[in-house]
Amino acid sequence: MGARHAALTRPIKTLENNTPTRQHRVQNLQNFRWEAEEIDRQLDRYMVDAWRAIRRVQHERGGDKGASLRAAAYVLAVQRVCEAERHRGFD
């Protein structure tokens, strides 16, 4: 087992609170071993989807001359919280 593969089998910790990430918990619960390429591919897709969602909100709020990316990300986050509350029955 190479050093790169060995690093993937150790617990992955978040920087904020030193707890395993959700992805790592799922990996452990189901006894999956993911290759670095699969992790990179999934992360890349997640980040690109997030970027597109933020740019969509920015465009809806006036384009590049309207909301900043930071403001668009904040608006998107609030929209997602509101949507989650609606799904849980909080109107």
C-alpha positions as CSV (number, residue, x, y, z in Angstrom):
1,M,0.0,0.0,0.0
2,G,1.5,3.3,-1.1
3,A,1.7,6.4,1.0
4,R,-1.1,8.1,-1.0
5,H,-3.5,5.1,-0.5
6,A,-2.6,4.9,3.2
7,A,-3.5,8.5,3.7
8,L,-7.0,7.8,2.3
9,T,-7.7,5.1,4.9
10,R,-7.0,7.4,7.9
11,P,-9.8,9.4,9.3
12,I,-10.5,12.7,7.5
13,K,-10.9,15.5,9.9
14,T,-12.5,18.9,9.3
15,L,-10.3,21.9,10.2
16,E,-13.0,23.6,12.3
17,N,-13.9,21.1,14.9
18,N,-11.7,18.0,14.3
19,T,-14.7,15.7,13.6
20,P,-15.0,13.3,10.7
21,T,-16.7,14.7,7.6
22,R,-20.1,13.4,6.5
23,Q,-18.5,11.8,3.5
24,H,-16.0,10.0,5.7
25,R,-18.7,8.7,8.1
26,V,-20.7,7.3,5.1
27,Q,-17.5,5.7,3.8
28,N,-16.8,4.1,7.2
29,L,-20.4,3.0,7.8
30,Q,-20.6,1.2,4.5
31,N,-17.0,-0.1,4.5
32,F,-16.3,1.7,1.2
33,R,-12.8,2.6,0.2
34,W,-12.7,5.3,-2.3
35,E,-9.9,6.1,-4.6
36,A,-8.5,9.6,-4.6
37,E,-9.7,10.1,-8.2
38,E,-13.3,9.4,-7.2
39,I,-13.1,11.8,-4.3
40,D,-11.6,14.5,-6.5
41,R,-14.3,13.9,-9.2
42,Q,-17.1,14.2,-6.6
43,L,-15.7,17.2,-5.0
44,D,-15.1,18.9,-8.4
45,R,-18.8,18.3,-9.3
46,Y,-20.0,19.6,-5.9
47,M,-17.9,22.8,-6.2
48,V,-18.9,23.4,-9.8
49,D,-22.6,23.0,-9.0
50,A,-22.2,25.4,-6.0
51,W,-20.5,28.0,-8.3
52,R,-23.2,27.7,-10.9
53,A,-25.9,28.2,-8.3
54,I,-24.2,31.3,-6.9
55,R,-23.7,32.8,-10.3
56,R,-27.4,32.0,-11.2
57,V,-28.5,34.0,-8.1
58,Q,-26.1,36.8,-8.9
59,H,-27.4,37.0,-12.4
60,E,-31.0,37.0,-11.1
61,R,-30.1,39.9,-8.8
62,G,-28.7,42.1,-11.6
63,G,-25.6,40.4,-13.0
64,D,-22.0,41.4,-12.4
65,K,-23.0,44.9,-11.7
66,G,-25.7,43.9,-9.2
67,A,-25.1,41.6,-6.3
68,S,-21.6,40.6,-5.3
69,L,-20.7,36.9,-5.3
70,R,-20.6,37.1,-1.5
71,A,-24.1,38.6,-1.4
72,A,-25.4,36.0,-3.9
73,A,-24.0,33.2,-1.8
74,Y,-25.7,34.6,1.3
75,V,-29.0,35.0,-0.6
76,L,-28.7,31.4,-1.8
77,A,-28.0,30.1,1.7
78,V,-31.0,32.0,3.1
79,Q,-33.2,30.6,0.3
80,R,-32.1,27.1,1.1
81,V,-32.8,27.5,4.8
82,C,-36.3,28.9,4.0
83,E,-36.9,25.9,1.7
84,A,-35.8,23.4,4.3
85,E,-38.2,25.1,6.9
86,R,-41.1,24.8,4.4
87,H,-40.4,21.1,3.9
88,R,-40.4,20.6,7.6
89,G,-43.8,22.4,7.9
90,F,-42.6,25.7,9.3
91,D,-44.5,28.4,7.4
